Amino acid sequence: MPGHGYPQQPVMAPVGPGAYASWGARVGATLIDFLLAVLVPIILVGVTMLLRHTYRGDCTYLDIECREAAKRDMLPFLIGLLIIAGLWLFAFNIFVLVKEGKGASPGKKAMKIRLVREDNGLPTGFGMALVRRMCHALDSVPCSVGYLWPAWDAKGQTFADKVMHTVVVRTG
């Protein structure tokens, strides 16, 4: 019977810019962000260890005293490298949160998706992006099923997105 109520209208366009991002695009963006965060410290540590090994290669094979001194010198050096790597990870995470607060981390930009508020489509801001990141703990609790949830969710949301009322949409 016509005129019997209003049909449900979609909130976002089903395809093209503004459509909900696919699970694959979200995974791709996360992998890109992860690689950017982790590869820089790994390369830094690898190159530095190689240079350190080359620099300390002046010990002869049987000079045990020289080799022991080299091992003693290595611990503060490794601790320094770990501190630098930790500072990089911290700084990169802050950078990603600032970018996500504006809508897109480097990985999201590469995958042409962005994080927005569900109600008005605007970027979340740094504070909301930070709380959303903390809420990702909810995605991990039940056997990490929350990270898989966007694969079958109508809006492609994780549990953290549902709590924070955010969605990830395509930009192009």
Biotite code that builds the C-alpha atoms (Angstrom):
import biotite.structure as struc

atoms = struc.array([
    struc.Atom([0.000, 0.000, 0.000], chain_id="A", res_id=1, res_name="MET", atom_name="CA", element="C"),
    struc.Atom([1.612, 3.318, -1.043], chain_id="A", res_id=2, res_name="PRO", atom_name="CA", element="C"),
    struc.Atom([1.992, 6.115, 1.481], chain_id="A", res_id=3, res_name="GLY", atom_name="CA", element="C"),
    struc.Atom([2.322, 3.712, 4.388], chain_id="A", res_id=4, res_name="HIS", atom_name="CA", element="C"),
    struc.Atom([5.422, 5.068, 6.173], chain_id="A", res_id=5, res_name="GLY", atom_name="CA", element="C"),
    struc.Atom([8.724, 6.287, 4.798], chain_id="A", res_id=6, res_name="TYR", atom_name="CA", element="C"),
    struc.Atom([11.309, 3.934, 3.344], chain_id="A", res_id=7, res_name="PRO", atom_name="CA", element="C"),
    struc.Atom([14.596, 3.767, 5.225], chain_id="A", res_id=8, res_name="GLN", atom_name="CA", element="C"),
    struc.Atom([17.146, 6.140, 3.672], chain_id="A", res_id=9, res_name="GLN", atom_name="CA", element="C"),
    struc.Atom([20.847, 5.185, 3.632], chain_id="A", res_id=10, res_name="PRO", atom_name="CA", element="C"),
    struc.Atom([23.098, 7.441, 5.717], chain_id="A", res_id=11, res_name="VAL", atom_name="CA", element="C"),
    struc.Atom([26.091, 7.178, 3.356], chain_id="A", res_id=12, res_name="MET", atom_name="CA", element="C"),
    struc.Atom([26.358, 6.517, -0.370], chain_id="A", res_id=13, res_name="ALA", atom_name="CA", element="C"),
    struc.Atom([26.808, 2.777, -1.124], chain_id="A", res_id=14, res_name="PRO", atom_name="CA", element="C"),
    struc.Atom([29.649, 3.319, -3.674], chain_id="A", res_id=15, res_name="VAL", atom_name="CA", element="C"),
    struc.Atom([32.195, 6.017, -4.483], chain_id="A", res_id=16, res_name="GLY", atom_name="CA", element="C"),
    struc.Atom([33.394, 8.790, -2.182], chain_id="A", res_id=17, res_name="PRO", atom_name="CA", element="C"),
    struc.Atom([31.527, 8.770, 1.116], chain_id="A", res_id=18, res_name="GLY", atom_name="CA", element="C"),
    struc.Atom([30.787, 5.025, 0.995], chain_id="A", res_id=19, res_name="ALA", atom_name="CA", element="C"),
    struc.Atom([31.920, 2.887, 3.902], chain_id="A", res_id=20, res_name="TYR", atom_name="CA", element="C"),
    struc.Atom([35.467, 1.612, 3.479], chain_id="A", res_id=21, res_name="ALA", atom_name="CA", element="C"),
    struc.Atom([35.993, -2.081, 2.872], chain_id="A", res_id=22, res_name="SER", atom_name="CA", element="C"),
    struc.Atom([37.653, -4.311, 5.437], chain_id="A", res_id=23, res_name="TRP", atom_name="CA", element="C"),
    struc.Atom([40.535, -4.894, 3.012], chain_id="A", res_id=24, res_name="GLY", atom_name="CA", element="C"),
    struc.Atom([41.188, -1.153, 2.669], chain_id="A", res_id=25, res_name="ALA", atom_name="CA", element="C"),
    struc.Atom([41.219, -0.804, 6.463], chain_id="A", res_id=26, res_name="ARG", atom_name="CA", element="C"),
    struc.Atom([43.655, -3.713, 6.830], chain_id="A", res_id=27, res_name="VAL", atom_name="CA", element="C"),
    struc.Atom([45.866, -2.249, 4.108], chain_id="A", res_id=28, res_name="GLY", atom_name="CA", element="C"),
    struc.Atom([45.944, 1.140, 5.853], chain_id="A", res_id=29, res_name="ALA", atom_name="CA", element="C"),
    struc.Atom([46.824, -0.499, 9.174], chain_id="A", res_id=30, res_name="THR", atom_name="CA", element="C"),
    struc.Atom([49.643, -2.486, 7.553], chain_id="A", res_id=31, res_name="LEU", atom_name="CA", element="C"),
    struc.Atom([51.087, 0.636, 5.922], chain_id="A", res_id=32, res_name="ILE", atom_name="CA", element="C"),
    struc.Atom([51.005, 2.534, 9.232], chain_id="A", res_id=33, res_name="ASP", atom_name="CA", element="C"),
    struc.Atom([52.545, -0.448, 11.035], chain_id="A", res_id=34, res_name="PHE", atom_name="CA", element="C"),
    struc.Atom([55.336, -0.809, 8.480], chain_id="A", res_id=35, res_name="LEU", atom_name="CA", element="C"),
    struc.Atom([56.143, 2.895, 8.649], chain_id="A", res_id=36, res_name="LEU", atom_name="CA", element="C"),
    struc.Atom([56.247, 2.714, 12.443], chain_id="A", res_id=37, res_name="ALA", atom_name="CA", element="C"),
    struc.Atom([58.351, -0.441, 12.681], chain_id="A", res_id=38, res_name="VAL", atom_name="CA", element="C"),
    struc.Atom([60.599, -0.455, 9.619], chain_id="A", res_id=39, res_name="LEU", atom_name="CA", element="C"),
    struc.Atom([62.383, 2.798, 10.475], chain_id="A", res_id=40, res_name="VAL", atom_name="CA", element="C"),
    struc.Atom([63.624, 1.545, 13.888], chain_id="A", res_id=41, res_name="PRO", atom_name="CA", element="C"),
    struc.Atom([64.513, -1.875, 12.434], chain_id="A", res_id=42, res_name="ILE", atom_name="CA", element="C"),
    struc.Atom([66.562, -0.302, 9.648], chain_id="A", res_id=43, res_name="ILE", atom_name="CA", element="C"),
    struc.Atom([68.174, 2.107, 12.122], chain_id="A", res_id=44, res_name="LEU", atom_name="CA", element="C"),
    struc.Atom([69.132, -0.699, 14.506], chain_id="A", res_id=45, res_name="VAL", atom_name="CA", element="C"),
    struc.Atom([70.330, -2.969, 11.683], chain_id="A", res_id=46, res_name="GLY", atom_name="CA", element="C"),
    struc.Atom([72.545, -0.353, 10.047], chain_id="A", res_id=47, res_name="VAL", atom_name="CA", element="C"),
    struc.Atom([73.906, 0.798, 13.402], chain_id="A", res_id=48, res_name="THR", atom_name="CA", element="C"),
    struc.Atom([74.686, -2.754, 14.498], chain_id="A", res_id=49, res_name="MET", atom_name="CA", element="C"),
    struc.Atom([76.442, -3.391, 11.198], chain_id="A", res_id=50, res_name="LEU", atom_name="CA", element="C"),
    struc.Atom([78.500, -0.229, 11.603], chain_id="A", res_id=51, res_name="LEU", atom_name="CA", element="C"),
    struc.Atom([79.205, -1.083, 15.232], chain_id="A", res_id=52, res_name="ARG", atom_name="CA", element="C"),
    struc.Atom([80.376, -4.571, 14.266], chain_id="A", res_id=53, res_name="HIS", atom_name="CA", element="C"),
    struc.Atom([82.622, -3.110, 11.567], chain_id="A", res_id=54, res_name="THR", atom_name="CA", element="C"),
    struc.Atom([84.010, -0.515, 13.976], chain_id="A", res_id=55, res_name="TYR", atom_name="CA", element="C"),
    struc.Atom([84.711, -3.093, 16.706], chain_id="A", res_id=56, res_name="ARG", atom_name="CA", element="C"),
    struc.Atom([86.209, -5.564, 14.235], chain_id="A", res_id=57, res_name="GLY", atom_name="CA", element="C"),
    struc.Atom([89.742, -4.691, 15.330], chain_id="A", res_id=58, res_name="ASP", atom_name="CA", element="C"),
    struc.Atom([89.898, -7.593, 17.832], chain_id="A", res_id=59, res_name="CYS", atom_name="CA", element="C"),
    struc.Atom([91.894, -10.584, 16.739], chain_id="A", res_id=60, res_name="THR", atom_name="CA", element="C"),
    struc.Atom([90.224, -13.985, 16.906], chain_id="A", res_id=61, res_name="TYR", atom_name="CA", element="C"),
    struc.Atom([92.078, -15.122, 20.040], chain_id="A", res_id=62, res_name="LEU", atom_name="CA", element="C"),
    struc.Atom([92.154, -11.778, 21.897], chain_id="A", res_id=63, res_name="ASP", atom_name="CA", element="C"),
    struc.Atom([89.629, -12.696, 24.580], chain_id="A", res_id=64, res_name="ILE", atom_name="CA", element="C"),
    struc.Atom([90.190, -9.562, 26.629], chain_id="A", res_id=65, res_name="GLU", atom_name="CA", element="C"),
    struc.Atom([89.384, -7.340, 23.622], chain_id="A", res_id=66, res_name="CYS", atom_name="CA", element="C"),
    struc.Atom([86.232, -9.363, 22.828], chain_id="A", res_id=67, res_name="ARG", atom_name="CA", element="C"),
    struc.Atom([85.035, -9.151, 26.450], chain_id="A", res_id=68, res_name="GLU", atom_name="CA", element="C"),
    struc.Atom([85.554, -5.379, 26.408], chain_id="A", res_id=69, res_name="ALA", atom_name="CA", element="C"),
    struc.Atom([83.535, -5.199, 23.185], chain_id="A", res_id=70, res_name="ALA", atom_name="CA", element="C"),
    struc.Atom([80.683, -7.142, 24.835], chain_id="A", res_id=71, res_name="LYS", atom_name="CA", element="C"),
    struc.Atom([80.722, -4.797, 27.856], chain_id="A", res_id=72, res_name="ARG", atom_name="CA", element="C"),
    struc.Atom([80.573, -1.788, 25.560], chain_id="A", res_id=73, res_name="ASP", atom_name="CA", element="C"),
    struc.Atom([77.638, -3.279, 23.672], chain_id="A", res_id=74, res_name="MET", atom_name="CA", element="C"),
    struc.Atom([75.042, -3.181, 26.513], chain_id="A", res_id=75, res_name="LEU", atom_name="CA", element="C"),
    struc.Atom([74.828, 0.620, 26.919], chain_id="A", res_id=76, res_name="PRO", atom_name="CA", element="C"),
    struc.Atom([74.879, 0.893, 23.143], chain_id="A", res_id=77, res_name="PHE", atom_name="CA", element="C"),
    struc.Atom([71.915, -1.496, 22.796], chain_id="A", res_id=78, res_name="LEU", atom_name="CA", element="C"),
    struc.Atom([70.001, 0.269, 25.561], chain_id="A", res_id=79, res_name="ILE", atom_name="CA", element="C"),
    struc.Atom([70.534, 3.569, 23.736], chain_id="A", res_id=80, res_name="GLY", atom_name="CA", element="C"),
    struc.Atom([69.264, 2.035, 20.491], chain_id="A", res_id=81, res_name="LEU", atom_name="CA", element="C"),
    struc.Atom([66.177, 0.668, 22.236], chain_id="A", res_id=82, res_name="LEU", atom_name="CA", element="C"),
    struc.Atom([65.460, 4.083, 23.744], chain_id="A", res_id=83, res_name="ILE", atom_name="CA", element="C"),
    struc.Atom([65.787, 5.753, 20.322], chain_id="A", res_id=84, res_name="ILE", atom_name="CA", element="C"),
    struc.Atom([63.539, 3.111, 18.733], chain_id="A", res_id=85, res_name="ALA", atom_name="CA", element="C"),
    struc.Atom([60.975, 3.546, 21.533], chain_id="A", res_id=86, res_name="GLY", atom_name="CA", element="C"),
    struc.Atom([61.002, 7.330, 21.103], chain_id="A", res_id=87, res_name="LEU", atom_name="CA", element="C"),
    struc.Atom([60.475, 6.899, 17.354], chain_id="A", res_id=88, res_name="TRP", atom_name="CA", element="C"),
    struc.Atom([57.492, 4.592, 17.953], chain_id="A", res_id=89, res_name="LEU", atom_name="CA", element="C"),
    struc.Atom([56.003, 7.042, 20.469], chain_id="A", res_id=90, res_name="PHE", atom_name="CA", element="C"),
    struc.Atom([56.515, 10.043, 18.163], chain_id="A", res_id=91, res_name="ALA", atom_name="CA", element="C"),
    struc.Atom([55.140, 8.167, 15.154], chain_id="A", res_id=92, res_name="PHE", atom_name="CA", element="C"),
    struc.Atom([52.039, 7.107, 17.090], chain_id="A", res_id=93, res_name="ASN", atom_name="CA", element="C"),
    struc.Atom([51.413, 10.715, 18.128], chain_id="A", res_id=94, res_name="ILE", atom_name="CA", element="C"),
    struc.Atom([51.893, 11.747, 14.474], chain_id="A", res_id=95, res_name="PHE", atom_name="CA", element="C"),
    struc.Atom([49.391, 9.097, 13.335], chain_id="A", res_id=96, res_name="VAL", atom_name="CA", element="C"),
    struc.Atom([46.869, 10.177, 15.985], chain_id="A", res_id=97, res_name="LEU", atom_name="CA", element="C"),
    struc.Atom([47.172, 13.810, 14.894], chain_id="A", res_id=98, res_name="VAL", atom_name="CA", element="C"),
    struc.Atom([46.646, 12.768, 11.276], chain_id="A", res_id=99, res_name="LYS", atom_name="CA", element="C"),
    struc.Atom([43.724, 10.478, 12.207], chain_id="A", res_id=100, res_name="GLU", atom_name="CA", element="C"),
    struc.Atom([42.222, 13.332, 14.183], chain_id="A", res_id=101, res_name="GLY", atom_name="CA", element="C"),
    struc.Atom([42.267, 15.300, 10.942], chain_id="A", res_id=102, res_name="LYS", atom_name="CA", element="C"),
    struc.Atom([40.761, 12.323, 9.130], chain_id="A", res_id=103, res_name="GLY", atom_name="CA", element="C"),
    struc.Atom([43.537, 10.209, 7.654], chain_id="A", res_id=104, res_name="ALA", atom_name="CA", element="C"),
    struc.Atom([46.758, 8.588, 8.831], chain_id="A", res_id=105, res_name="SER", atom_name="CA", element="C"),
    struc.Atom([49.456, 8.002, 6.181], chain_id="A", res_id=106, res_name="PRO", atom_name="CA", element="C"),
    struc.Atom([48.092, 4.481, 5.609], chain_id="A", res_id=107, res_name="GLY", atom_name="CA", element="C"),
    struc.Atom([44.527, 5.717, 5.281], chain_id="A", res_id=108, res_name="LYS", atom_name="CA", element="C"),
    struc.Atom([45.632, 8.390, 2.812], chain_id="A", res_id=109, res_name="LYS", atom_name="CA", element="C"),
    struc.Atom([47.422, 5.773, 0.719], chain_id="A", res_id=110, res_name="ALA", atom_name="CA", element="C"),
    struc.Atom([44.298, 3.572, 0.729], chain_id="A", res_id=111, res_name="MET", atom_name="CA", element="C"),
    struc.Atom([42.041, 6.591, 0.011], chain_id="A", res_id=112, res_name="LYS", atom_name="CA", element="C"),
    struc.Atom([39.937, 6.233, 3.143], chain_id="A", res_id=113, res_name="ILE", atom_name="CA", element="C"),
    struc.Atom([39.376, 8.470, 6.148], chain_id="A", res_id=114, res_name="ARG", atom_name="CA", element="C"),
    struc.Atom([38.020, 8.331, 9.697], chain_id="A", res_id=115, res_name="LEU", atom_name="CA", element="C"),
    struc.Atom([34.996, 10.555, 10.363], chain_id="A", res_id=116, res_name="VAL", atom_name="CA", element="C"),
    struc.Atom([32.261, 11.003, 12.933], chain_id="A", res_id=117, res_name="ARG", atom_name="CA", element="C"),
    struc.Atom([29.181, 8.966, 12.157], chain_id="A", res_id=118, res_name="GLU", atom_name="CA", element="C"),
    struc.Atom([26.686, 11.740, 12.865], chain_id="A", res_id=119, res_name="ASP", atom_name="CA", element="C"),
    struc.Atom([28.113, 14.593, 10.775], chain_id="A", res_id=120, res_name="ASN", atom_name="CA", element="C"),
    struc.Atom([30.979, 13.219, 8.641], chain_id="A", res_id=121, res_name="GLY", atom_name="CA", element="C"),
    struc.Atom([33.578, 15.585, 10.137], chain_id="A", res_id=122, res_name="LEU", atom_name="CA", element="C"),
    struc.Atom([37.063, 14.504, 11.305], chain_id="A", res_id=123, res_name="PRO", atom_name="CA", element="C"),
    struc.Atom([37.226, 13.251, 14.886], chain_id="A", res_id=124, res_name="THR", atom_name="CA", element="C"),
    struc.Atom([39.949, 15.461, 16.333], chain_id="A", res_id=125, res_name="GLY", atom_name="CA", element="C"),
    struc.Atom([43.032, 14.369, 18.267], chain_id="A", res_id=126, res_name="PHE", atom_name="CA", element="C"),
    struc.Atom([41.302, 13.629, 21.598], chain_id="A", res_id=127, res_name="GLY", atom_name="CA", element="C"),
    struc.Atom([38.593, 11.467, 20.086], chain_id="A", res_id=128, res_name="MET", atom_name="CA", element="C"),
    struc.Atom([41.174, 9.657, 17.917], chain_id="A", res_id=129, res_name="ALA", atom_name="CA", element="C"),
    struc.Atom([43.224, 8.954, 21.062], chain_id="A", res_id=130, res_name="LEU", atom_name="CA", element="C"),
    struc.Atom([40.211, 7.591, 22.970], chain_id="A", res_id=131, res_name="VAL", atom_name="CA", element="C"),
    struc.Atom([39.257, 5.516, 19.901], chain_id="A", res_id=132, res_name="ARG", atom_name="CA", element="C"),
    struc.Atom([42.773, 4.045, 19.865], chain_id="A", res_id=133, res_name="ARG", atom_name="CA", element="C"),
    struc.Atom([42.342, 3.078, 23.540], chain_id="A", res_id=134, res_name="MET", atom_name="CA", element="C"),
    struc.Atom([38.936, 1.589, 22.765], chain_id="A", res_id=135, res_name="CYS", atom_name="CA", element="C"),
    struc.Atom([40.611, -0.764, 20.288], chain_id="A", res_id=136, res_name="HIS", atom_name="CA", element="C"),
    struc.Atom([41.351, -2.855, 23.382], chain_id="A", res_id=137, res_name="ALA", atom_name="CA", element="C"),
    struc.Atom([37.692, -3.907, 23.085], chain_id="A", res_id=138, res_name="LEU", atom_name="CA", element="C"),
    struc.Atom([38.455, -5.293, 19.622], chain_id="A", res_id=139, res_name="ASP", atom_name="CA", element="C"),
    struc.Atom([41.143, -7.540, 21.111], chain_id="A", res_id=140, res_name="SER", atom_name="CA", element="C"),
    struc.Atom([39.172, -8.957, 24.042], chain_id="A", res_id=141, res_name="VAL", atom_name="CA", element="C"),
    struc.Atom([36.991, -11.662, 22.453], chain_id="A", res_id=142, res_name="PRO", atom_name="CA", element="C"),
    struc.Atom([39.755, -13.427, 20.469], chain_id="A", res_id=143, res_name="CYS", atom_name="CA", element="C"),
    struc.Atom([40.376, -10.255, 18.381], chain_id="A", res_id=144, res_name="SER", atom_name="CA", element="C"),
    struc.Atom([37.020, -10.702, 16.642], chain_id="A", res_id=145, res_name="VAL", atom_name="CA", element="C"),
    struc.Atom([36.493, -6.938, 16.843], chain_id="A", res_id=146, res_name="GLY", atom_name="CA", element="C"),
    struc.Atom([39.160, -6.411, 14.199], chain_id="A", res_id=147, res_name="TYR", atom_name="CA", element="C"),
    struc.Atom([37.329, -8.821, 11.890], chain_id="A", res_id=148, res_name="LEU", atom_name="CA", element="C"),
    struc.Atom([33.907, -7.291, 12.643], chain_id="A", res_id=149, res_name="TRP", atom_name="CA", element="C"),
    struc.Atom([34.088, -4.699, 9.813], chain_id="A", res_id=150, res_name="PRO", atom_name="CA", element="C"),
    struc.Atom([34.204, -7.550, 7.283], chain_id="A", res_id=151, res_name="ALA", atom_name="CA", element="C"),
    struc.Atom([30.500, -8.298, 7.879], chain_id="A", res_id=152, res_name="TRP", atom_name="CA", element="C"),
    struc.Atom([29.209, -5.168, 9.633], chain_id="A", res_id=153, res_name="ASP", atom_name="CA", element="C"),
    struc.Atom([26.853, -3.036, 7.513], chain_id="A", res_id=154, res_name="ALA", atom_name="CA", element="C"),
    struc.Atom([28.844, 0.137, 8.283], chain_id="A", res_id=155, res_name="LYS", atom_name="CA", element="C"),
    struc.Atom([32.229, -1.597, 8.441], chain_id="A", res_id=156, res_name="GLY", atom_name="CA", element="C"),
    struc.Atom([32.780, -0.624, 12.093], chain_id="A", res_id=157, res_name="GLN", atom_name="CA", element="C"),
    struc.Atom([35.005, -2.206, 14.709], chain_id="A", res_id=158, res_name="THR", atom_name="CA", element="C"),
    struc.Atom([33.804, -2.320, 18.323], chain_id="A", res_id=159, res_name="PHE", atom_name="CA", element="C"),
    struc.Atom([35.885, 0.826, 18.972], chain_id="A", res_id=160, res_name="ALA", atom_name="CA", element="C"),
    struc.Atom([34.111, 2.586, 16.091], chain_id="A", res_id=161, res_name="ASP", atom_name="CA", element="C"),
    struc.Atom([30.729, 1.595, 17.516], chain_id="A", res_id=162, res_name="LYS", atom_name="CA", element="C"),
    struc.Atom([31.648, 2.949, 20.964], chain_id="A", res_id=163, res_name="VAL", atom_name="CA", element="C"),
    struc.Atom([33.074, 6.197, 19.548], chain_id="A", res_id=164, res_name="MET", atom_name="CA", element="C"),
    struc.Atom([30.376, 6.605, 16.850], chain_id="A", res_id=165, res_name="HIS", atom_name="CA", element="C"),
    struc.Atom([32.933, 6.801, 14.040], chain_id="A", res_id=166, res_name="THR", atom_name="CA", element="C"),
    struc.Atom([33.067, 5.284, 10.570], chain_id="A", res_id=167, res_name="VAL", atom_name="CA", element="C"),
    struc.Atom([35.787, 4.861, 7.976], chain_id="A", res_id=168, res_name="VAL", atom_name="CA", element="C"),
    struc.Atom([34.720, 6.045, 4.535], chain_id="A", res_id=169, res_name="VAL", atom_name="CA", element="C"),
    struc.Atom([36.214, 6.129, 1.050], chain_id="A", res_id=170, res_name="ARG", atom_name="CA", element="C"),
    struc.Atom([37.552, 9.419, -0.271], chain_id="A", res_id=171, res_name="THR", atom_name="CA", element="C"),
    struc.Atom([38.003, 8.506, -3.885], chain_id="A", res_id=172, res_name="GLY", atom_name="CA", element="C"),
])
